[in-house]
Amino acid sequence: MAFASILGHPRLRDLLARAVAQGRLPPAMLFSGPSGVGKKALALAVGRALLCEANQGDACDACAACRRAGRGLHPDMVFVEPDGASIKIEQVRDAVREIAGRPFEGRARAFVFDEAHLLTEQAQNALLKSLEEPPASSHVFLVTASPQALLPTIRSRCQTLRFSPLPQSLLEKHLREASGLPAEEARLRAALSGGSLGAALAFESEAWRALREDLLGLLEKLGRAGTLGRMDAAERLADMDDPVLALTALRSLLRDIAALHAGAATVLNADVTGRLEVLARGPLGERAGEMGRAAGETRDAVEGKISGTNLRRGPANPLLAFDVLMDSLSVPI
């Protein structure tokens, strides 16, 4: 069954299943939320349910329509994704002609636009009329982690469903049972994924541990580093291949130090507990929680700069952000 295959989001799954079963699915929907949490998968599941010959509100996975839709071969299931850096107007014009048409085989058609925020402005304007006056048999799904990049006229014509990050416990269980990961590895990935299954599956343990070793060494030296040492540390962080991942790792170390200082028995970075305990007993221990929050705020600011989506607080210059963070980590205590 299509909906049962989606990890998490039970409320949204139930809502969509009922809408399909009752024939009340909106003609245009915007699936908005963090990357890797299942937005595209759920949009495709709704499409399969619409095309299923059993017409019971979900895909039966047994009929010819379900089998073909599951392999991406059904003519009434259209998937549009970026061609290079954007979804171009030519792609949308082709889709618009299909949206205006009648189903080839089934009772409905499903059009899924993945990474919809990468629609060019011209492409969005070309799609607009289809969202204003869609035929009853056509359903359009816009999937995006950055809805604010879409024109207000596009957003206003869609029913929006907002997806939240997946719970850490659910991710950890899925990684153990579906991916066969050891418990410690599953726990680490789930904790660092930000609620994204995609991020958890793409996680590279060896690269993470090498990065964490650099950061742990930095924390061990930072208390006695002068101004030049802090500037050097900031430059090293800013020059890392993935500064957002570096800040995630730094935050996890600081949170573990704070937890150990408070008497916790277990931490996320269990394999380096001994070194963390030394830091927790020192002057860093009392301020580690506050510093972890600062690292998280810096990560959010730098991530906004990289993705171009942090419109509320404005983009942060990575080197300046890291320099400010290193100063806050190094205040004498």
Summary of the structure (lengths in Angstrom):
residues: 333
radius of gyration: 23.6
end to end distance: 57.8
largest distance: 71.6
contacts: 1060
relative contact order: 0.09
helix: 58%
strand: 9%
